[in-house]
Amino acid sequence: MAKSKKQSKQSFDTRTIHVGGEPDPVTGAIMPPIFQTSTFVQKAPGVHQGYEYTRSHNPTRTRLEECLASLENAKFATVTASGLSAAMLVMHHLPKGSKILVGDDVYGGTYRMFTTIFHERHNFKFIDTTDLKKTEAEIKKFKPAMVWLESPTNPLLKLSDIAGISKAAKKANALVLVDNTFMSPYFQNPLDLGADMVLHSMTKYINGHSDVVGGVLMYNDKKMNQDFFRLQNSIGPAQSPFDSWLVLRGLKTLAVRMRAHEQGAIKIAKWLENHKQVERVVYPGLASHPQHKLAKKQMSGFGGMITFFIKGGVKESKKFLQGLELFALAESLGGVESLVEHPAIMTHASVPKKVRESIGLSDNLIRLSVGLEDVNDLIADLENGFNKK
Ligand SMILES: *Cc1c(COP(=O)(O)O)cnc(C)c1O
């Protein structure tokens, strides 16, 4: 539940390494200790050194929260056991019966949580938030307590105008939350664009090594911080000290990783765009992306995720996937290793087929998470996929 100490002018790269990374004051250890403990001894009843029980807080997690808050230009960060448990805390933070306006192309797990768990507590309305005019009108009409955006979305990489929507929401007294998982704090900072809260699945780029599940909320409001502390303590989705430490370790290379992910992705996106077995490529960095201009305006880069439509259908997709060796067939994204997935069969199987089709999530859609392998090896691997008999 840490408050970021260093809102310094130091660059992003420097802050990934130094905020929350002060040497251990007791031993001088340059790397933060893993406080692998459930409880903390009190000097006298109620007299402690700021920590009581690891469900509520833990010094290793505090360091991670300090660093993350700084990277997202937030005052506070709350680290949780998964991205979805961060979303769960937000659902409990909002008063019962809240109206929530949600982008219609959100992560499948978020969609499942809203429509099968929290639909009993809140009133959700799903709309195409890529259309600013329509979203502004809907905010006026529906009067939501919160607008929940994902930008870019998963897997269609659609963008929503964060500044425009935040402005309209502010007028209507609605909070704006942006799931910023795909860009990481390196390429996009929604709070600077007027959003009230940012959510990340740390499982993805923030940790970056596919060995931890975690989530985080970042925001500036002190009352919100007190409430998230209450909720973390009362509901209990706390991340373990060891996992927090692993994320702290992964975070140190976030800037270099993001630059390299993007470099590889741009090259692969352009190569795919010229491939005869590809119907269409979706990547915010391509001039052909319908929102390329908005991407350049609100993001400082385009990330490492590419979606493309292979010519054909499920049969051709499966053949392609089975011809790959380097790109591992797996859900998730944002790790050092390249991954490939087929949303209609895998991550978005929980979204009904009719809904999938209505938002353009067709059966020939393939999603790539471009890792940090040599890009020529990755391209050769994709070519093997296309040539698979
Ligand atoms: C993975 C993901 C989540 C959920 O995070 P978990 O850590 O898997 O619980 C939420 N939003 C997006 C965009 C994701 O990619």
The ligand as a Gaussian input file, in Angstrom:
#p B3LYP/6-31G(d) Opt

LIG

0 1
 C       -3.772000     -11.381000     -18.133000
 C       -4.598000     -10.185000     -18.135000
 C       -5.429000      -9.888000     -17.035000
 C       -5.573000     -10.804000     -15.851000
 O       -4.408000     -10.903000     -15.106000
 P       -3.974000     -12.213000     -14.272000
 O       -2.664000     -11.826000     -13.703000
 O       -3.903000     -13.342000     -15.250000
 O       -5.032000     -12.437000     -13.243000
 C       -6.151000      -8.704000     -17.086000
 N       -6.071000      -7.875000     -18.154000
 C       -5.291000      -8.145000     -19.223000
 C       -5.247000      -7.195000     -20.358000
 C       -4.536000      -9.314000     -19.253000
 O       -3.777000      -9.574000     -20.324000

